[in-house]
Amino acid sequence: MMLAVLALLNVIMIVKEAAKLRHTTALASGSIRAWLWQHRLAFGVLGLFTLYAIAVPLFGFRWATLPFVLACQVLLGARRPRQIAIAVAIALVMSLGLDALFRHVFTISLPRGALL
């Protein structure tokens, strides 16, 4: 039922925006490239998340989360040795710590991975 409501709202939004498109001017040359460059970090994280979603069933939560969190932090700006050390600590806590928390405290097994 919620999906139907969301779909209906999306159709209404599409119709409203399509009506506005008739009254707009063409984009300036190079504006798409500028928009893509401006949003490169979002696309980078989206690409990393796609790889993460593929890696979790193969390698398990623990070993897929560690490089994902570390790579996201490096992509978003961790460059100096101190920042990298903090990023590694955060990645270890997020992967190993969350796995241990869910397994031992909440008694919920996160994916172990088919290859490991």
Phi, psi and omega in degrees: 000318178295322179298319179296318179296315179297319178297317179297316178298322178295319178296319178298317178296320179296316180296317180296317181289325178297324177295325179288331184297330181295336185257013180258159178266167180291152179289150176290155180297132179085002183288329178292317178298319179295320179295317178298319179294320180296330183253022184298324180293321178297318178292325177296315179294322177297319176296318177296321179294324177298315177296322178297316180296328177284324185283329184302311179294333182278313187252351181091164183301311186301309187274348173271327183287323182304302180291331179296310181295319179296315180295322177297318180293321177293317179300321184273001170136359178283107184237324183279158182305318179296318179295320178295319179297318177295319179297320178295318179297316179296317180296321178295316179295317182293322183273300183287319182294313179294322178298315179294319179300312180293321183288315189265330183265309183271351182054045177238123179274121174278161183306133180270332179101140182283331184271342184251000000 
